[in-house]
């Protein structure tokens, strides 16, 4: 019988847990369209969690439309709209501005979508829509101050070079932040990733970086910033990234990253099922946890239903994940491992995430089934 998670060794303020949910098998097979989306885009393998900075090529990638080819010499960024002094900036102009380096964990808002039942039809993420990088750029707030935002400005609209059609709507990929959100100290115009110019798939030559928010806010291939006196109602803002129960539900906007922890799969995998095979004896379970709302305050690991607190490493920055470790003496047989995090706001990873139409924000507890061999 499959092991169940119980309330053993839980802090008293937590809600008593239900049995660990087994990732559902979708009722419908993955369509060819979803398969092509999955092949175009890229998940980070869970074993990449071993590194504090995601190795090159392992960081997740989501490209809504096509990766544009941009000449960095002729590229220009405009800052206009409700401003006193419109700006036109070259890449060299930005590189001469004050530089800042931030280690930031990004996550796709649809990460974990394929584990919902029924499965929302879109990019079929499992759990690998994440990555941590060292981003270098210049803070946005001084540029907005230089442009002189109108007192009537309410939103800053960030438009990329990528254009396409989604759900019948043709549009340029664009997202907005309120003036207060855009003026935050840690919002960057980034032009380097891990010490090198941005790769094409990550937004070369310049992208917006909004730490703490799901990745849709960090607009790639940035070409314009427009101050608006009205709230922005573009497709990617008002339609695509919403928590909705059905198509008639206006929903609420997706914004900050929900608290999440993930485990490096222990042992070795079965090729097809990825089920883990572990040798008996002392095993150190490791992983990483992050949140866009404060910092990770606690990580707990469950072995066959018994929760216990893991050790937290020092964080690599206010917006980077934190490593955790948990010693386990593995005994022969089948075991169920699980991990969950709590952040400084008091939010705790749920055992199950309520279903939503677009499959956003699924931060349910990760469950890892293992078979321990030997003795």
Buried (B, 14 or more C-beta within 10 A) or exposed (E): EEBEBBEEEBEEEBEEBEEBBEBEEBEEEBEEEBEEBBEBBBBBEBEBBEEBBBEEEBBBBBBBBEBBEBEBEEBEBBBBBBBEEEBEBBBEBBBEBEBBBBBBBBBBBBBBBBBBEEBBBBBBBBBBBBBBBBBBBBBBBEBBEBBBBBEEBBBBBBBBBBBEEBEEEEBBBBBBBEBEBBBBEBBBBBBBBBEEBBBBBBBBBBBBBBBBBBBBBBBBBBBBBBBBEEEBEBBBBBBBBBBBEEEEEEBEEBBBBBBBBBBBBBBEBEEEEEBBEBBBEEBEBBBBBBBBBBBBBBBBBBBBBBBBBBEBEEBBBEBBBBBBBBEBEBEEEEBBBBBBBBBEBEBBBBBBBEEBBBBBBBBBBBBBBBBBEEE
